[in-house]
Amino acid sequence: MTKLIYNRRRFLGTAAMTGAALASPAYLRRAHAAGGEVNIWTYNDFVPAAFKEQFEAETGIKVNVRLVDDQGKQFNLLAAEQPNPTVDIMTVAGHRFLQFIESDLLDPLDTGRLSNWDKINPTFSESDWSTINGEKWGAPILSGMEVLSYNTELVSEEEALTWDTLFSEKYKGRTAYIIQDMMSIVMLMKGYDGNMVEYKDDPEKAAAIVQEVQEFLIEKKPLVRKYYDGGAEFQQMMINQDIALGHSWNGPAAALINDGFPLAMTIPREGSYGFVYTYNIAKNAPNADNAYTFLDAILASPEIGAAMTKASGFISTYKDATQYLTELEKKSTSFPDEQLANLQFFRAEANEIKYSLIDVAVEKVKAS
């Protein structure tokens, strides 16, 4: 098959333009010039370019964005900086809350300072996982899931209905995945609880399961082209046809679909996990007042939520955001009911034992 010629710069330009027509939120029009800055650690496209430009112009607050690609790296960096962090707002996945909270790295969120808190769908803002010790710890902005993404010109839909295809000889050297995330998925493939909640009081069982998964991934290592970290890297490998299929987050995959790339995604029959990204205030944030000004502004309008979905491909948590999406964009953020039945959400109850084992196993797989 002829290799698809695809302009990555054009793709990124298209994604950036999705926020260009944002209506000026009433909150920003009322804001008084505050000055100063706010420092944010977040993923690519989570702060729409048009919103950032408008926010800076109308508040006088400079927004400094540092891109992150891994929750573990972010945790380690924040822990190293305490008690004087350089960051104000960080993007924490809901299932990693406990790790950050128990290490005293986050401040509880004062929702009384957010006049636009009610703009979030209560399915996310009032869910059990978002409240710990009676406190809210983050503002949910986007939700997503771990999927099997595939080039529809190279891989059949039937093949993509099982994770087994990712580890098949047929696609040797043409697959990629985020190894830490795949540890949980391989547990599901083998019939275990990938959240490890069942084993939180049985450390020997937990260690044995992680060892089994580690050995599986080492055995399958000759088949994988690359272990990657971020969504942009996955997109580029797909665009270059370096890979035919791979594990990915649904966001980067949806962004490619919406730009016309021949990609599709499934939630395979063995199951997968969903997650929610939130904006959190760092403990001892140097610009806490500006952080709350930023949070309230970015929550102000469903158009902003839609712009975040358009740019990132993840599903907006904002009420009424879908009315600002095209039919293709809506389609790229939905799945058949029979596949959704295979989905469960990441949980945090066993994170301490889970990640103490998985983080070590990941390094051993990489080093093997």
Salt bridges, closest charged atoms under 4 A:
GLU56 OE2 - LYS52 NZ 3.28
ASP69 OD1 - LYS73 NZ 3.56
ASP104 OD1 - LYS283 NZ 3.68
ASP107 OD1 - LYS283 NZ 3.71
GLU126 OE1 - LYS136 NZ 3.17
GLU146 OE1 - HIS247 NE2 2.41
GLU159 OE2 - LYS170 NZ 2.74
GLU212 OE2 - LYS190 NZ 3.72
ASP229 OD2 - LYS73 NZ 3.51
GLU233 OE2 - LYS226 NZ 2.36
ASP242 OD1 - ARG225 NH2 3.79
ASP259 OD2 - ARG10 NH1 4.00
ASP289 OD1 - ARG113 NH2 2.81
GLU327 OE2 - LYS330 NZ 3.47
GLU329 OE1 - LYS310 NZ 2.77
GLU349 OE2 - ARG347 NH2 2.66
